[in-house]
Amino acid sequence: MQAAPNTVLKITYQLRTEPNGPIVDEATNDAPFSFLFGSGNVLPKFEENLNGKVAGNQFNFILSPKDGYGEYEEDGVVQLGKEAFMWEGKIQEDLLVLNNIVPLQDNEGNTLQGRIVDIQEKEVVLDLNHPLAGEELHFSGQVLEVREAHPTEIEHGHVHEGGHHHH
């Protein structure tokens, strides 16, 4: 069976940000990555590069920053007053650690994450860019399995591995 919309792919991969650089992320034979093809759960160009693949196929492709996590944006670095990290009247000092990833919410209630890049006396500087923004993404790996998605997986928009149920 070929990778196409409404199929489930199980793959291994290694992700690097330069051709022979260190591995940034990976899915191994012991812990493969499965996703519902066509559901919008992975980067569109990542999926495009796997379209038509069958079990056993190797892959190796590069995504530009535009096709990955976007260009790095300087205006994605923001300063928040330390009071933004207050809980029950106290600033949560244990959250305020350099490079810590903290959950945030914008004015519309959308959740996002910021990485603490500087801690000042009254303010915290956060980088809201994706950690891989501005990077070329070098993927290599193998397709382990392609199967038809179950109707409930298609309905729910994600893979149901290991007896996953909605109640």
C-alpha positions in Angstrom: 0.0 0.0 0.0 1.2 3.5 -0.9 1.3 6.5 1.5 -1.8 8.6 0.6 -4.6 10.5 2.4 -6.3 8.3 5.0 -3.4 5.9 5.4 -1.3 5.6 8.5 2.4 5.7 8.1 4.9 4.3 10.6 8.4 5.6 10.1 11.8 6.0 11.6 13.7 9.2 11.0 16.6 11.3 12.0 16.4 15.1 11.8 19.5 17.3 11.5 19.8 21.0 10.9 22.9 20.5 8.7 23.9 17.6 6.4 26.2 15.8 8.8 25.4 17.7 12.0 24.1 16.3 15.3 20.7 14.6 15.5 18.1 17.1 16.7 15.2 14.6 16.8 14.7 11.0 15.9 12.2 8.2 15.8 13.8 4.7 16.1 12.7 1.2 15.4 12.0 0.8 19.1 9.9 4.0 19.1 8.7 4.8 15.6 6.6 7.8 14.6 3.1 7.1 13.3 0.8 9.7 11.8 -2.4 9.9 9.8 -1.5 11.0 6.3 -3.6 14.0 5.1 -4.8 15.0 8.6 -2.6 18.1 8.9 -0.7 16.8 11.9 2.8 17.1 10.3 4.5 19.8 8.2 2.8 19.8 4.7 6.2 19.5 2.8 7.3 16.6 5.1 4.1 14.8 4.1 4.6 15.7 0.5 8.0 14.1 0.5 6.5 10.8 1.8 3.6 10.7 -0.7 3.5 7.4 -2.6 6.1 5.7 -0.4 5.6 2.1 0.5 7.0 0.0 3.4 10.7 -0.5 3.1 11.3 2.8 1.2 14.1 4.9 2.4 13.8 8.7 2.3 16.2 11.6 2.5 15.0 15.2 1.9 15.6 18.8 3.0 13.0 21.3 4.0 13.8 25.0 3.8 12.9 27.2 6.8 9.8 28.4 4.9 8.6 24.8 4.5 9.7 23.9 8.0 9.1 26.1 11.1 9.4 29.5 9.4 12.1 32.1 9.4 13.4 33.3 12.7 11.6 36.5 13.6 13.2 39.1 15.8 9.8 40.4 16.8 9.2 37.0 18.3 11.4 38.0 21.2 9.3 39.7 23.8 9.6 41.1 27.4 7.1 40.3 30.0 7.0 41.7 33.5 7.8 39.2 36.2 4.2 39.7 37.5 3.1 37.6 34.5 4.6 34.6 36.3 2.6 35.2 39.5 0.5 32.4 40.9 -1.6 32.8 44.1 0.2 36.1 44.8 3.8 34.8 44.4 6.2 34.9 41.4 7.0 31.4 40.4 10.8 31.6 40.7 11.2 27.9 39.9 9.8 28.6 36.4 12.3 31.5 35.8 15.3 29.5 34.6 17.3 30.3 31.5 16.3 28.2 28.5 13.2 26.9 30.3 10.2 26.5 28.1 7.1 28.1 29.6 3.5 27.8 28.5 1.8 31.1 27.7 -1.5 32.4 26.4 -2.1 35.2 24.0 -4.9 37.8 24.2 -7.3 35.5 22.2 -6.7 32.6 24.6 -4.4 30.6 22.2 -1.6 28.7 23.9 2.0 29.0 22.9 5.4 28.4 24.3 8.3 30.7 25.0 11.9 30.0 25.8 13.4 32.1 28.6 16.5 33.8 27.1 17.1 36.5 29.7 16.0 37.2 33.3 16.2 40.8 34.4 15.3 42.5 37.7 11.7 43.2 36.8 11.3 41.5 33.4 11.7 38.2 31.6 12.8 38.0 28.0 11.1 35.2 26.0 11.8 33.9 22.5 8.4 32.8 21.0 10.0 31.4 17.8 9.9 27.7 17.3 13.3 26.2 18.4 13.9 25.2 14.7 12.8 28.5 13.1 15.3 29.7 10.5 16.8 26.2 10.2 17.0 23.9 7.2 15.6 20.5 8.2 17.5 17.5 6.9 15.3 14.3 7.3 16.4 10.8 6.6 14.7 7.6 7.5 12.6 4.6 6.4 9.0 3.8 6.0 8.2 0.8 8.2 4.5 0.4 7.5 1.7 1.9 5.5 -1.8 0.8 6.3 -5.4 1.9 5.7 -6.6 4.2 8.5 -9.6 2.9 10.5 -12.7 5.0 10.1 -12.5 6.2 13.7 -8.9 7.4 13.1 -10.1 9.4 10.1 -13.0 10.8 12.1 -10.8 11.8 15.0 -7.9 13.0 12.8 -5.2 11.0 14.5 -3.7 7.5 14.8 -5.1 5.1 17.4 -2.2 2.9 18.5 -2.4 0.5 21.4 -6.1 0.6 22.1 -6.6 4.4 22.2 -10.3 5.2 22.8 -12.5 8.2 23.2 -15.2 8.1 25.8 
